Amino acid sequence: MSKQLQARRLEGIDHNPWVEFTRLSKEYDVVNLGQGFPDFSPPDFAVQAFQQATTGNFMLNQYTSAFGYPPLTKILASFFGKLLGQEMDPLKNVLVTVGAYGALFTAFQALVDEGDEVIIIEPAFNCYEPMTMMAGGRPVFVSLRLVFSKKELELVAALCQQHDVLCFSDEVYQWLVYDGHQHISIASLPGMWERTLTIGSAGKSFSATGWKVGWVMGPDNIMKHLRTVHQNSIFHCPTQAQAAVAQCFEREQQHFGQPSSYFLQLPQAMGLNRDHMIQSLQSVGLKPLIPQGSYFLIADISDFKSSMPDLPGAMDEPYDTRFAKWMIKNKGLSAIPVSTFYSQPHHKDFDHYIRFCFVKDKATLQAMDKRLCSWKGEPQA
């Protein structure tokens, strides 16, 4: 064809680092510590809820309400309403989406207009920039320091109100916090509910990322625009997965704050995994930073950058990317370069970190230990 085939909104966003690193991890015999998914079973109650959804009420094989299975939107409104200090209407303040990814895409399409500036705090999940650009917006990047306190969050909230800015808050890891730290939803701060979309994920909440059930919550005057995008795109999310998630939240609401709550048990277990990984990585000279939350820890590779600077790779390829590929091919360990989560102009400032996922089965961590034990002395390219 003589004319350009792809839509202009796809220009410059065709490369995806996950595709490349997933391919490399499959090509080589690696312990995959790069991608953020658990390789252990969801809790028994979640598995049972899904089984019941697929074998019980046969009508769960059919369409449900376009904006969310009613029992799910009802429990989400009740559960998160208490946390955010809001009386939430399941029909007006909650939208169920195909994962948190779907919630983000719907929000960008509904609210970002041609030429709008979108402030992205980096490191950021690398879908934010292409989603901004597909909506016609212009990404503006602000780099985060190693510490992010409640005081700084309050400053962000004050700036949003001062400049009449909407806030998209991706809170999929809200239950994964460690060492006594507490997650703070920005929508719970004074004056922020009215201008904030809070995005969550059942996959991250219940260790079932393949279910792809997410949600977005916010005031009706904003949410109605997301519903317009939703009804004119996917229209409806799979019913059975929503039914299973509804049961999981009903169970968690009964156990919330108690030792039997999965939202307490999961971070306790993953905190031990985190500490295990930190100790193991230190044994080969990697310098992990201790994370307060999420699935991931970041390791400083500055010493390797000094001792082995000339790793194979393209001239313009950041050092951490070359190191991650070298580690896959030579050490049998997969991690993700942190520069991936920064904008192009900032790659050079953050090319001495790599990211590991510690939300893994005990057997995976033991396999990691074996690879690290064989990594003796000063590594050579």
Secondary structure, DSSP 4 states (H G I P E B T S, - for coil): --S--S-GGGTT----HHHHHHHHHHHTT-EE-SS----SPPPHHHHHHHHHHHHS-GGGGS---TT--HHHHHHHHHHHHHHHT----TTTSEEEEEHHHHHHHHHHHHH--TT-EEEEEES--TTHHHHHHHTT-EEEEEEPPS---HHHHHHHHHHHHHTT--EEEE-TTTT-B-TT-----GGGSTTTGGGEEEEEEHHHHTT-GGG-EEEEE--HHHHHHHHHHHHTTT----HHHHHHHHHHHHHHHHHTTSTT-HHHHHHHHHHHHHHHHHHHHHTTT-EEE--SBSSEEEEE-HHHHHHS---SS-TTS-HHHHHHHHHHHHHSEE-EEGGGGS-GGGGGGS-SEEEEE----HHHHHHHHHHHHT--SS---
